[in-house]
Amino acid sequence: MSTPKITASSHRRAAVHPRRPHARGKTRSAGRFGVAVPSSAQTSAAVARTAWMRPAIAVFTVGWGANMFASVLQVYRGSLSAFQVNALFGAYALGLIPALVIMARVSDRLGRRRVLLAALLLSAFGSAVILFSAGAFGTILAGRILVGVSAGSAFGPGTAWIKELSDTARAAGAGARRSAISLTAGFALGPLLSGVIVQWMPSPQITAYLVHIALVALTLPVVWRAPEPAPPAAGRDTRSSHHGDGPMNVLTSRLFLTAVLPTAPWVFGAATVSLAALPVLVPLGDYGAVGGGVVAAVTLGSGIAVQPWARRLGRRSAAGPFRTGMASVIAGLLAAALTVATGSPVLLLATAVVLGSAYGLLLVSGLQLAQSLAGPRTISTVIAVFYSLTYVGFAFPVLVQVLGNLWNPVAVLAAGSALAVAALVTTFLAWPLRRATRTGS
């Protein structure tokens, strides 16, 4: 019996029609024993579908290191004033905001991988500085600023990288949600585990930071092997052609100015009032450390849980998640005022759920809109500006502390809800009721 010849044309037919039986990617042994082996194309597709997890793990790890201080700061409450403690919590925004803007452009030139690896190393170094601070305010402050620089170097490029890998895997639109979840998960689990360490383990100010440094060491090889898409070609940015080529055209667009700019500070404004200000104003007794960690976890866990709902709201109306998020901020601040007035731990957890939901709604919807307005050549810068605006909210606990010393904290929180109403009103300028659409145009 003659053996069929394998010609060049048959190879071409196999490449064009990969689903035919003779092109299923079997090896010779597989053909002999009848065991199918996935083709290289199938393997590459599977890798592409999960590649986004690698930069997401890096964002998670840096977020862990940035927010674990919410629980560790309980260690310093005896030696530092309440103002110093709140200032240390928000101080990392001093390094984060300029790093966001600068490193976004650097990652466009040098690549996402190099910047994210450097951010991880700097995050570990910042933790090491605080670890060896011996409780000195100036040294802790320097460490927190270093942690902020690492966060700014990671969050903008990391979010852009997650989106690029999600688009490569034909999961367009999932990038914002995946970025928000990875960031929020790090923010939530960092203080939760650190709260357990502070509450029940010896030398908590050392152990908590050693855990983070070890987590960075495990994350570095994961990011090293992450695929990196080629940088966008020079020329016109077709995805944002209606906003022009430069990021300033996006940042001065009507939707950015009326929807993103007024609501973005409330992303972390809502979250930090819950996880940083309220545990100080509401007495938690002997369980202050773990209680603060639980409040942080409930706040940010609610932010994760609400994101699928935010996506469904966004499908019906682009304005929906923004308006629902700001309404949640208003309700959460009024609940926070009631919580401080009554000192109720039960009401504290309920308030954490409301403010955490506001955080999740505004974060994922703001990221989604910012990414949709930007194109491949402007996305890193636009995301960096969005995150910079959100981190303005880290000043809110300090403002509550300072103004609460001048007036009653209950009145300060109630007044904050009036400012949130003003931000809600701007969303009606972005999307007038008669013109609100699913696309947000």
Salt bridges, closest charged atoms under 4 A:
ASP108 OD1 - ARG112 NH1 2.82
GLU164 OE2 - ARG112 NH2 2.57
ASP167 OD2 - LYS163 NZ 2.60
GLU228 OE1 - ARG113 NH1 3.27
ASP245 OD1 - ARG236 NH1 3.53
